[in-house]
Amino acid sequence: MLKVSDYSSNILHNINFHLKENENLIVLGSNGAGKSTLAKVLCGILDSDSVSIFEKNLHHLTAKDRAKQINYIPPKLEMFDEYISLEEYLGLSKLYSDSSVSELIELLGLVEIKNKSCNTLSSGEQQLTMIASAILHNAKITIFDEPTANLDPKKTLKVYEILRGDKIQHRIIITHDLNLAYKLGYKVLYILDGRIEFFDNNEEFFKNDNLHKLFGSALKRIDNYFVVNL
């Protein structure tokens, strides 16, 4: 489904991995490890001939075909039009989905703010707006960069349910939230200093020996929940 072959740059080094059909992925790593850079390589924001999607080289796809294959949702919504409303923004986001804008506004609890300018939304409201836009785009693979950042527990649960549901085809989730990563159960890729330190299934990643190797004494596991060991 997705293959990266021998990609290197000034940030990432010797990146090689392959996702099979219907596999989803969690990307973990410390700040500055290269997670967001990898996302931009995968979706073509940073041009490369090292990425193949469904056996087609991403570099050779037209912009339209690339948009059908993969979509990147950044950690922060940035709008150049200061007046565009949430509802208008989602209308422009609709590409390949059968879902309606009004349906998603209702699903994500955004009805009361649908006419507000996107630039006046709180960070949590903007995050939910971007989740809705991803569903409306409906690319074959969607990359979410920190999708639960700035969300309260109720909104985090809503996003988790969407990521576990069937409204998005294939998912790559960049996150620092180990609890989210564990509960989603996706395959895990861990980047350390621009290199792949771990790439395997969820169960192997969350074994105590591996967690201690990567996080040392900074992480504490309590009943399969993960907290900073203050």
N, C-alpha and C positions, 0 to 999 in steps of 0.2 A: 504493500500500500504506500509506504513512505520509506525512502532510503536515502541516507547521506553517506557519501563515499569520499573519504580523504579530504575533508574540508579543513583548511587552516587559514588563519589571519593573524593580525597582531594581538588579537584577544583570545581566539579559540585555536586549539592545536590538535591535529589528527583526529577529527571528529568522524566516527564511523558508527552507524547503527541502522537498524531496519525494523520497521513496524509492519506486522502482518495485517491482513484484512480483519477488520473489526477489533483490533487492539487499540486501546486508549493509553495515554501516557501522562505521567506526572514528571515534571522537571523541577528538581530541587538543587540547592546550592547556596553558598554564602553570598552576601552582597558583593557585587563586582566579579562574580565567578564567570559570567558570560551567558547567563540564562536568557536575558532579553535579546542579546546579540544573536544567539542561536535561533530564537523565534523569528527575527527579522531575516535571517538567512533562509529559514524554512519556507517563508511566505514570499520571498523574492524582493523584499524591501532592500536588502543587501544582495546584489546580484552575484550569482555563482552558478557554475555548471555541475556542482556536486550533488544537487538535490533532484531526486526523481519521485514523482507522485503517480501511482497507478501505472508504473512502467513508462512514464513520459518525463523527459527532462524538463524541469520547471523553467530553465533558462530559455527554452525554445517555444514555450507557450505564449500565445497572444494574451494581452491584458484581460480580455473577456474570458478566455478559457482558464486563466490562472484564478480569476475571481470565482469561477465555478468549483475549482479544486480546493482552494485554501483561503482562509480569512484570518486576520490577526486582530484581536481585541486588546488594545493597549491598557495599561493600568490606570490611565487618566483620560477623561473625555476633554478634547480640545476643540473648540469651535471658533471659526473665523467670523461667522455671522452671529453677532451678539443678540439678534432678535428672534432667531429661529426657535420655535417651540419644541417641546419634547415630542408631541404628536407629529409635527411636520418632519422632524429629524427621522423618526421611525418610518414615516411614509417614504422618505428617500432611501432608507436602508433596505426596503423590501425588494428582493431580487428573485430568489428561487423557491421561496417558501409558500406553502398553501395556507399558513396561518395569517390571520388578519391583524392589522395594527391594533384595532380596538380590543380584540381577544387578548393580545399580549399585555396591553395596558391594564386590562382587568386582572389578568393572571398575576402580574407582578405588583398589584396594588398601587398603580400610578395614576388612577383616574382623577384624583383631586388636583394633580399637578400637571396634567397633560397639556394645558395651555400656557404653562410657564416657560420662559426662555431657558434653554439648556444651560446657559452661563450663570443662571441664578439658582440652579439646583444644588443641593448639598452633595458632598462627595459620595455618600451612600446612594442618593437618588440617581446620580450620574452613573454609578456602577450598575445599577439595575437597568438603566436605559441602554447601556452598552450590551448587557446580556440579551435584552429584547432585540436589539439590532442584529446580534449574531444569529438569533433564531430566524429573523426575517431574511437575512442574507442566505442562510442555509447552504453554505459551502460544504463540500464533502468532508473537509477537515477544518476545524476551528481551533485556533490557538488563543487561549485566554491567559493574559498576563496579570497575575494577582487578582482573580475575579471576586474574592471575598474581602479584599482590603477595604477598610472604612465602613464595613457593614456591622449593624447590631446583630444580636443572636437570631432574631426572627427573620431578618433579611438573609443572613448567612444560611439558615436552614432552607429558605426558599431557593436560593442559588444552588445549594447542594442537591435539592430534589430535581432541579432542572438538569444539572450535570449528570445525575444518575438516570434521568428519564430518556425518552426517545425523540425529543424535539430537536436534538442536535445529533448529526450523524456520527462523526468521529471527533474526539476531543484530545487536545494537548493542553495540559494545565500547568502553568508556571506558578509556583506558590512557595511561601515560607511556612505555611500552616501544615505541620506534620499530622495533626488530627484530621484535617480535610484529606490529606494524601492517604492516610491509613484507611479512612472510612470509604473513600471512593474505590480503593482496591485496584487501581490501574497499575500497569507496569511502571517502574521507576527508573529515571535516568538522573544521576547525581553528578554535577559538574564541580570540580575542584581546580581552581587556578587555570581555568580555560580548557581543562582536559576531562574526559569522561572517567570518573572514578568508580562508578557503579552503573550497570545496566542489566536489570533482571526483573523478576516478578516482585510483586508487592510483599509477599510473605518473606522472601529472602532479605529484602531491604530492611524490614522491621524486626529481624532477629536481633536479640540483645547484643550479640557480639559485633554485628555490623554497625549498629547504632553507636556502640562505645568507640569503635574504630573511627567513625566520622565525627562524632560530637563530644567524645570524652565524657568528663563529669558534668558538662554543661546541661545535659538533658536527663530528666527523670521520667520514668515510665510508671504510671499508677493505673492499674486496671485497664490497660490498653488505651490510656490517654497520655499525652506527652506534654510535659511542662518544663520550663526552665528551672534548673536546680539552683534556686537562689539560696 
